[in-house]
């Protein structure tokens, strides 16, 4: 999963007063499904298989912790550099959440 997309999705979801958020965008269904598999969000039971639509029911405690890390730009940069140096990520690629 793309961490920048994950950060934006988590921020939008946390800002909703009732927790539910409906997202539309190219490939967002795939990204949000990856976030659910990583235990970051809970998806609505009324999900479709449409790749450009997702309905998030809520953010988990793990999602809130990750959001706290991603909001701190210095920590996020160190995480990216460490993952790149260790070979988890190859330079030139978007920072993908390969660590969860």
Secondary structure, 3 states (H helix, E strand, C coil): CEHHHHHHHHHHHHHCCCCCEEEECCCHHHHHHHHHHCCCEEECCCCCCCCCEEEEEEECHHHHHHHHHHHCHHHHHHHHHHHHHCCCCCCCCCCECCCC
